[in-house]
Amino acid sequence: METAEGAAGPGGPDGPGLRFGCASFNQDSTSLALGTKIGYKLFSLTMVEKLDCIHESVETPDVYIVERLFSSSLVVVVSIAMPQRMNIYHFKKGTEICNYSYPNNILSVKLNRQRLVVCLEESIYIHNIKDMKLLKTLLNTPSNPSGLCALSINHTNSYLAYPGSATIGEIIVYDANNLNTVTMIPAHDSPVAALTFNASATKLASASERGTVIRVFSVPEGLRLFEFRRGMKSGGDEAATWTAYMGKMFSAASSYLPAQVSGMMSQDRAFATVHLLLSDQSNICTLAMIQKLPRLLVATANGHLFIYNVDPVDGGECMLAHKHRLFGSDDDQGEGTESEGSEVTGPAQACPSYAATAALPASGPVTATLTGYSEDGGAKKGEVIPEHEFAAGPVCLDDENEFPPINWCRDGTGGGPGRRS
């Protein structure tokens, strides 16, 4: 869930060669969202050879933020034309759920199944995603012009991390469920440039603007656990010492990493490497399991998605498995790789106005259980999910019984700085 570096919008001007406003992977890396000059696109990432465009909207131009909630139908969109307004859509129904306006430009939006967080330069708004009520406003936060923040995907522990200083690398960890500050971590000497939680929200990794070190801290305690540096030498006795040291670190780290990854990381050498075919471009990347194998996915600023195989046994140089074109013509293809276009569906039907959506009959009371929704109709299809404030297991939008319920957004109540326009 990251925005391409140098993306268009209030956070920064267009970079050289940038073809779209933003790109983000969803929380479990099963979907890729692109914000473009004419709207946004959503791609399903369930196959290597086939890239399905599951939705394309041309209703909102110059999108610079687009975030999808897991594999649900809930999508958050912010455009350059209205950078202070957040629109939330049910893209399968082609309807707007609600919209909210804020006092300044929206720089980033983060989602999990419990909370929706909107980050401005000097304030943060925390909403209950089930009814979009504004729960908390963090005012006068340190200047954060890039909108840097991280929200754990584990909704039981909805931790939020954001810079605690504009001049040094302090990190504030905030409990978005209980709405209180957990700890302040003195992570780096220079300002923080990157933040991310692990899947269970028990660890937080950070990097500073210098980019020479990645540190891992325990959550909620804030204790430093690991430190990874780049540019290490690899010759003579130093190599053996470094190898032994890294082996111990990876062995310890394997206890909290996913099973597919922990085996790779508990090695005494660099397990795998990737050399991108194109350089000098902004990109975002993620590790995902596709067709039961680990893959590295890289979305580049010129509109390509590279999928690399990661050998779970031998590691080594990762091989390019497939290259997909997200938009554009065949002339955009880089040399030295196969030309492969994505399968794109036609534009979605025009979305009704907010007034038309608000006029729809209010949904009935939410029952004690909801039927789970699965994008590919797989194992989750028909799964019964408890409707509870801290429900265990996946909770997604169902096309017939919507989760989260949106009665509050539709009945016109609510208020405060984040009220809908």
ABEGO torsion letter per residue (X at the ends): XBBBBGBBEAAEBBBBGBABABBBBBAAGABBBBBBAAEBBBBBBABAABBBBABBBAABBGBABBBBBEABABBBBBBAABAABBBBBBAAAGBBABBBBBABBBABBBBBAABBBBBBAABBBBBBAAAGBBABBBBGBBBBAAGBBBBBABAABBBBBBBABAABBBBBBBBAAAGBBABBBBABABBBABBBBBAAGABBBBBBAAGABBBBBBOAAGBBABBBBBGBBABEAAAAAAAAAAAAAAAAAAAABBAAAAAAABBABBABBBBBABBGBBBBBBBBBBGGBBBBBBBBAAGBBBBBBBBAAAEEBBBBABBBBABEBAAABBBGBBBBBBBBBBBBBBBBBAAAAAABBBBBBBBABBBBBBAAGBAABGBBBBBBABBBEBBBBBAABBOBBAAAAAAGBEBEAABBX
